[in-house]
Amino acid sequence: QVQLVESGGGLVQAGASLRLSCAASGRGFGSDTMAWFRQAPGKEREFVAAVWWGGRPTYYADSVKGRFTVSRENVKNTMYLQIDALKPEDTAVYYCTGGRPGPYNYARVTEYNYWGQGTQVTVSS
């Protein structure tokens, strides 16, 4: 089983950038699809971005396209989420996750097998 640890969150002002990291240990990372989800207070966990095992293709939620970039370095067992032009509505706990979703199911929480504990991102206006 793969264990995931997120880092890089924090409190920033609107318009700033952050780079989240997801470090993996255990077998499976290099062959699994990895994704980022986020959950704001009182809301359901929502899909943010996904990257296939080889680094391509990548998929994004409409709300983050053009501002978020997902990438991975399999040799380092690490996935990243570069977040630019942060908005207050981006405030949430960001989770990384891995699994083998179907090609059209990458945005579904239930398609993933293991999750990190999350890292808080707070954006002030």
C-alpha positions, 0 to 999 in steps of 0.5 A: 500500500502507498502512503502519501504525505502532502506539504506546501500549504499555508496562508497567502494573499489573493494573487499569490502562488503556492506549490503543493507536494505529495510524497509517496512511499510504498509500492504502486506510485509509479504505475498509478494515476495520481490526483488532487482533490480539495474540500472546503468547510461545509462542502463535499470533496471536489476534484482539482487535477489528475495526472496519469502514471507517465505524466500525461495526460493531465486533467483539471476542474474547470474552476482551476484551468489555466491557474493550476498545473499538476505534475509528477516525478516518478523517480522521486515518488512525488507529485506536485500542484503549482497553484498560481493567481490564488483566489479566496474561493481556493481556500480548502484542505488539499488532498492527494490521492492515487489509484487506477480510475477509468479513463472517464472517471478520474474526477470521482472520489470513489475511484481512488484507493489511498489518500493523504492527510491533507494540507490547508490552503487559506487565501485572504482577500 
